[in-house]
Amino acid sequence: MNICLLTRHFGPTGAGIGRVSWEIWQGLHNGKHRVTGIQTSGASLASYLFYSFVSIRSQIPDDCDVYHALTPVESLWIPKSKAVVTFHDLFPIMHQDKQGAGIGGSKVKQAIASRYFGYCAKVATRCRIIACNSEQTRQDIVRYLEVPIERVHVVKLGIPNSLEPKPKPDNTFRIGYLGQLDRRKRVHLLINAFVASNINAELVVGGNGSERRALEILAGNDPRVKFLGFVPEEQLAGFYVSLDLFVSPTAVEGWGLPLVEAMACKCPVAILEDAILPWEIKARCANVDSIEGLLNRLQRGHRRLDVVLKHYKGFGWEVEDNCVWTRQQTWDKTVSEYVKLYEEVLSAKQ
């Protein structure tokens, strides 16, 4: 099959859209499909707007069997009768103030990004097939974009095959975070609470982003806090199994790859209860009212997670069940389900 993938960027060393795009691209290549990838080299909002609205049009080949826009923004110029589009979320129009990806706290950028995404999302609904990564996003598409529910297909994101539960290599009580370091992730809440606590533990922070330097300053000289930078895929399993608890203070996620990856390694996950995440993910996490409260409970309970986490809703200490569920979500399965959607496009053309 001759497939054109269009995305913001293919990022094997990144996170979010880049990581998802790379996994799908790689999976299709491994499946012996012919794949043309189109991406932008710019990182700013302005360059992305120019890429998606102007320059991408001249890059689209006219001889592909299927065109897959990996976000709605890339769907503007592709032939809709041969197109699949993926929605990861509708946050730019539903939660304008919580946007990341370089938008920051700028009200002007937030407004521009929100309106542009809304326009692209409406255009994207003309594609032959609409896909998304969770039932919650499916319901949002039906509600906000007025798309019949039978037109929207859920294709969950995957995890690397290398992730599996293993014995913890040491006795150090360790709390971890992995992901982008930007304002949407609210990592400052975790670092503030940890530095202010007296808990006998280690906090490891994996990932990079625009907020890294500010977060390092926030941590000060606390020897318990360690910044790891980018954690490559071959080291992910070692990272997760070294943790006793994964904490994500994020405000909003379309899926939350690191949360699911941690669960696959039988690492319990805690989030803030005001976080906006897909239902199937949030229900498998400890929904805490504050990180300070969580750390205080851990300190008083001598770090007995089984005792502490049972106080929080959304988590029944079911690490075994969570592990089984998450390990069913593989990238091979994700790619296989997309190939089935591509075949539907081909059959509709005949």
C-alpha positions, 0 to 999 in steps of 0.5 A: 500500500502506498501511504502518505503520512502528514504530521508536525514532525516525526520524532523518535527522540521526542514525545507527544505527536512526534513520538506517535508519528514516528511509531506509526511511520516505523510500523508501516515501514516494517509492514512493507508498506511504501510510506511518504512522510511530510513534516515541518522543520520549524518549531515556532507557532508562526512556522507551523501555521505557514507549513500547514496552510501554505508550504505543505500543499506543494509537498503532497504527492498525488499518487498515494492510495491513502493520505493520513493526517496525524493531526487535523491541522495537516488535513487541509489540503489532502484529498478527503475521499482518500483520507484518514485523520487522527484527532488526539484531543480537542483541547485547543478549542475546549481548554484554550488556556491549557495549550502547550507546544510553545503556546505558553501563557500568551493570550494572543498565541492561545487565541490564534492557535484555538481559532486555527485548530477549530477551522482545521478540525471542521475541515478534517471532518470531511475526511473519509475516516476519522480516528481518535485515541480514546472514547472520551475524544470520540465523544468530544468530536461527536459533541463539539464537531457534530460528527455522527458517532459511527464515523469516529473510530477509536485507535488506542496508542501503544507502548514499546514491547520492551516494557515489562515488570521487573524487580526493583534494582535497589531499596531507594524509595524513588518518585519519578516523572517523565515527559515534556517540561512545559507549563501544561505539565505543571512539573513545578507543582511536583518539585515545589512540594517535594523540595518543601517536604522532608520525605526520605526519598529521591525524585527523578525527572526525565525529559526536556522542554522550555521550562527545564532551566526554571525547574532546575532553579526551583529545585535549588541544591536539593540533592534528592532531586535529579534531572535526567534529560531525555530518556531513550527508549532502550532505557525506558524499562530501567527508568520505570522499574526503578520507581516506587511511584510515578507522579504526573501533575499534568493539567491536560492530556489527550492520552498520556503515554508515560502514564500508561508505560509506567503502568505496564511496568507495574508502577502505580501512577498518581495524578492531580484530581483536576487533571483532564485525561481520558476516562480509561487512564484517569480511572487507573490512577490515584487521583490526589487533591494535592501533591503536598498531601500525598507526600505527607501521607507517604512520610507519615506512613513510612512510604507504605504505598498500599496504605497511602494510595487506598485513600484516593479515588480512582485507584484500587491498588490494582497494579496487576490489572493495570499492567495486563490492560496496558500491555495489550496496547502495543504499537504493533496493534495500533499500526494494525488497526490503522492499516484496517482503516486504510483498507476501508478507504481503498474499498470505498474507492472501488 
